Amino acid sequence: MKKYTIAILLISGVLAGGVSYFASSNPDGLNKVAIDLGFAEDETTHSNGDSALAGYETAGIENSALSRAIAGITGVFATGLVGSGLYFYVRKPKQDV
């Protein structure tokens, strides 16, 4: 189980860092819909300021490829942590026989 978990973590990290290099700079999802429907100019920032990972890039890192790679890896591992936490919280405890 431990080797399997380490392998999954390594593969996820490599894919997140490598594939994020090829991410499109074109607007996607809700951004595209907002542009198509003409209300994109009404966009405002969050009251706490910009996120450290806003725009799929890492704040403070000048190299855009490295910035996207770090943002991708951070996103994958954060999602994995939340998913794992939910799994361990929701799963049924083992029954003693």
C-alpha contacts under 8 A as a table, 3 or more apart, distances in Angstrom:
res1	aa1	res2	aa2	distance
1	M	4	Y	5.09
1	M	5	T	6.20
2	K	5	T	5.15
2	K	6	I	6.25
3	K	6	I	5.15
3	K	7	A	6.05
4	Y	7	A	5.12
4	Y	8	I	6.19
5	T	8	I	5.15
5	T	9	L	6.20
6	I	9	L	5.09
6	I	10	L	6.17
7	A	10	L	5.16
7	A	11	I	6.08
8	I	11	I	5.18
8	I	12	S	5.96
9	L	12	S	5.15
9	L	13	G	6.11
10	L	13	G	5.14
10	L	14	V	6.16
11	I	14	V	5.22
11	I	15	L	6.06
12	S	15	L	5.20
12	S	16	A	5.93
12	S	73	I	7.90
12	S	76	V	7.20
13	G	16	A	5.14
13	G	17	G	6.01
13	G	73	I	5.60
13	G	76	V	7.49
13	G	77	F	7.76
14	V	17	G	5.25
14	V	18	G	5.81
15	L	18	G	5.11
15	L	19	V	5.50
15	L	20	S	7.89
16	A	19	V	5.57
16	A	20	S	5.88
16	A	69	A	6.78
16	A	72	G	5.09
16	A	73	I	5.01
16	A	76	V	6.63
17	G	20	S	5.58
17	G	21	Y	7.05
17	G	68	R	7.62
17	G	69	A	4.19
17	G	70	I	6.57
17	G	72	G	5.83
17	G	73	I	5.54
18	G	21	Y	5.66
18	G	22	F	7.72
18	G	69	A	6.70
19	V	22	F	5.56
19	V	23	A	6.99
20	S	23	A	5.09
20	S	68	R	5.95
20	S	69	A	5.53
20	S	72	G	5.90
21	Y	65	A	5.70
21	Y	68	R	6.51
21	Y	69	A	6.39
24	S	27	P	7.99
27	P	31	N	5.62
27	P	32	K	5.29
28	D	31	N	5.55
28	D	32	K	5.09
29	G	32	K	5.54
29	G	33	V	6.60
30	L	33	V	5.00
30	L	34	A	6.01
31	N	34	A	5.08
31	N	35	I	6.27
31	N	40	A	7.11
32	K	35	I	5.15
32	K	36	D	6.11
33	V	36	D	5.00
33	V	37	L	6.02
34	A	37	L	5.27
34	A	38	G	5.93
34	A	39	F	5.28
34	A	40	A	4.72
35	I	38	G	5.11
35	I	39	F	6.34
35	I	40	A	5.05
37	L	40	A	7.88
38	G	41	E	7.44
39	F	42	D	5.56
39	F	43	E	7.58
40	A	43	E	5.63
45	T	49	G	6.46
45	T	50	D	6.78
46	H	49	G	5.43
46	H	50	D	6.68
50	D	54	A	6.36
51	S	54	A	4.96
51	S	59	A	7.86
52	A	57	E	7.90
52	A	58	T	5.79
52	A	59	A	5.07
53	L	56	Y	5.64
53	L	57	E	5.22
53	L	58	T	4.77
53	L	59	A	6.27
53	L	71	A	5.96
54	A	57	E	5.95
54	A	58	T	7.12
54	A	59	A	7.55
56	Y	68	R	5.96
56	Y	71	A	5.88
56	Y	72	G	7.26
57	E	64	S	7.22
57	E	67	S	5.06
57	E	68	R	4.70
57	E	69	A	8.00
57	E	70	I	7.63
57	E	71	A	5.51
58	T	61	I	6.08
58	T	67	S	4.80
58	T	68	R	6.54
58	T	70	I	6.58
58	T	71	A	5.52
59	A	67	S	7.62
61	I	64	S	7.26
61	I	66	L	7.53
61	I	67	S	5.66
62	E	67	S	7.17
63	N	66	L	5.45
63	N	67	S	5.98
64	S	67	S	4.82
64	S	68	R	6.06
65	A	68	R	5.28
65	A	69	A	6.16
66	L	69	A	4.98
66	L	70	I	6.14
67	S	70	I	5.34
67	S	71	A	6.25
68	R	71	A	5.03
68	R	72	G	6.02
69	A	72	G	5.07
69	A	73	I	6.15
70	I	73	I	5.17
70	I	74	T	5.99
71	A	74	T	5.12
71	A	75	G	6.05
72	G	75	G	5.14
72	G	76	V	6.21
73	I	76	V	5.23
73	I	77	F	6.17
74	T	77	F	5.33
74	T	78	A	5.95
75	G	78	A	5.14
75	G	79	T	6.05
76	V	79	T	5.21
76	V	80	G	6.12
77	F	80	G	4.88
77	F	81	L	6.08
78	A	81	L	5.11
78	A	82	V	6.25
79	T	82	V	5.21
79	T	83	G	6.03
80	G	83	G	5.07
80	G	84	S	5.93
81	L	84	S	5.12
81	L	85	G	5.98
82	V	85	G	5.07
82	V	86	L	6.18
83	G	86	L	5.17
83	G	87	Y	6.14
84	S	87	Y	4.97
84	S	88	F	6.22
85	G	88	F	5.31
85	G	89	Y	6.09
86	L	89	Y	5.01
86	L	90	V	5.96
87	Y	90	V	5.34
87	Y	91	R	5.81
88	F	91	R	5.52
